[in-house]
């Protein structure tokens, strides 16, 4: 199963080991899920997760976060985006996640900001937009 993750899911996973976001990260690392990843998303992850205030919150060093991101990049399914979809999301920076989910044929785009993504003007994507908790419940029901 291929998924695309919004940055807020990785943020939550690094911030707490209790919760669906951390469980999803474990599934990716254990290669039970395929993560779709574009260069733009990787750099978004890096920029957000290595901010000084976020590192303090995570109680992690830049090197530790880089190690997690390097592992993710190593095992992820790389997506080259050759076009731009303009779903007109309220946060333009979120368009990269729609583009990646579309290009990779992801089954799910997982985000904590579901309503921001559902406000887009483009409709009819094959992937579902769900929260980490919703996704983990679906995955658990299908795989346990």
Secondary structure, 3 states (H helix, E strand, C coil): CEEEECHHHHHHHHHCCCCHHHHHHHHHHCCCCEEEEEHHHHHHHHHHHCCHHHHHHHCCCHHHHHHHHHHHHHHCEEECCCCCCCCCCCCHHHHHHHHHHHHHCCCEEECCCHHHHHCCCCCCCCCEEECHHHHHHHHHHHHC
